[in-house]
Amino acid sequence: MPNTSPNTSATPADADHAGAILEIDLDALGANYDNLRHRAAPAECGAVLKADAYGLGSIQVGPKLAAMGCRRFFVAHLAEGVALRKILGVAPAIYVLNGPLPRTEAEFLHYDLLPVLNSPCQLEQWSGAAAARERTLGAGLHIDTGMARLGLTPVEAAELAANPARLAGLDLHFIASHLACADEPGHALNGEQRQAFHHLLTALPAAPGSLANSAGIFLGPDYHYDLVRPGIALYGGNPTPGAPNPMREVVRLAGKIIQIREIDTPQSVGYGATHRVTGQRRIATVPVGYADGYPRALSGRGRAGVAGVSVPVVGRVSMDMITLDVTEAPVDAAYPGAMVDLIGGGGPSLDEVAEAAGTIGYEILTSLGRRYHRQYINAPAWNPAHRQAQRRGGDE
Ligand SMILES: *Cc1c(COP(=O)(O)O)cnc(C)c1O
């Protein structure tokens, strides 16, 4: 079947024929937004949708959050902003965290996108664009208080505070900074960054403050200021590592067993013969591999859930497959055609998968492959882009 939708181009047309199903629960996403909004109130709660909403799909995630009342969206790249504007329509504010790269002003303005200004040079560029057009232009201003990555240095911010005329023609929607260690509540840098931010916010011309990402929201009201910018917590990642996850699970990845190998003579499993089977074992092959974003680092380390029983990934993760030792799982749950939980559901949580792979939930989500059959649970019916994608990829 010809399929032109970029969102579903590699998606099997029929869930029954799919080797793996990626379920994205938009109700849970909405509940997470509500949770964060209430926690942050009276601060406003925006949403970070960079990298295609952390791999979950801006086409579905954007309208859901807009329907929940979110009015400020953040992306990293200009192209992501353009795509999101087409999805969301004219109303919400969309901020581009990377700021205006040279000669991008016209595109920013055409799509009504707002740059986050990260350097004196970007500041000059955007105020110059305002002067050239004899109008006021909106923007965010980013001050670096401890990342050495993006944003005006504290010295540059102090210079700007001493010469606020450089902000002529600009309507600052917020002044932001980004926390380096918000997921470690005891880290001294949190308080230091907050103090530095507070000091500069007071010195600069009045504008709303924005400091907290997901984990920052959980550091308490001192960190909320006027606008919070959660990403990972919306998508179900734990913003309070080490404590129980207060967020609802949004992503569930289930793979289908395509073969069961009954082994009764000693032999090895997979590339490199890293796993040796002795005795009677049942090995299940599931068609999900590192090409699908299932980390190769989970070779011999990952777990999966089979009817709620945790079973190990044995041998190496291949490009298109993993092998599970399902000997301990009920026989009537581990057969060719049966689904096993790889992320969420009855299997390991997103954060457990990440930890076993030596990474973070962010990387697992943004690596989620394009070959899964994607199912959006409780998508808002009014979103035309979504309905179209469903029709193209759906099974009616
Ligand atoms: C990615 C990002 C966020 C969101 O961070 P999470 O940890 O996913 O909540 C917030 N602010 C900035 C500047 C970011 O780059």
The ligand as an SDF file (V2000), in Angstrom:
LIG
                    3D

 15 15  0  0  0  0  0  0  0  0999 V2000
   15.2430   19.8180   27.1460 C   0  0  0  0  0  0  0  0  0  0  0  0
   15.0530   21.0520   27.9560 C   0  0  0  0  0  0  0  0  0  0  0  0
   14.0710   21.1070   28.9570 C   0  0  0  0  0  0  0  0  0  0  0  0
   13.2610   19.9110   29.3780 C   0  0  0  0  0  0  0  0  0  0  0  0
   14.0410   19.1020   30.2270 O   0  0  0  0  0  0  0  0  0  0  0  0
   13.4490   17.7790   30.9230 P   0  0  0  0  0  0  0  0  0  0  0  0
   14.5490   17.3360   31.7940 O   0  0  0  0  0  0  0  0  0  0  0  0
   13.1640   16.8340   29.8190 O   0  0  0  0  0  0  0  0  0  0  0  0
   12.2260   18.1750   31.6560 O   0  0  0  0  0  0  0  0  0  0  0  0
   13.8520   22.3250   29.5910 C   0  0  0  0  0  0  0  0  0  0  0  0
   14.5990   23.4170   29.2760 N   0  0  0  0  0  0  0  0  0  0  0  0
   15.5740   23.3840   28.3430 C   0  0  0  0  0  0  0  0  0  0  0  0
   16.3500   24.6210   28.0490 C   0  0  0  0  0  0  0  0  0  0  0  0
   15.8400   22.2040   27.6550 C   0  0  0  0  0  0  0  0  0  0  0  0
   16.8180   22.1710   26.7480 O   0  0  0  0  0  0  0  0  0  0  0  0
  1  2  1  0
  2  3  1  0
  2 14  2  0
  3  4  1  0
  3 10  2  0
  4  5  1  0
  5  6  1  0
  6  7  2  0
  6  8  1  0
  6  9  1  0
 10 11  1  0
 11 12  2  0
 12 13  1  0
 12 14  1  0
 14 15  1  0
M  END
$$$$
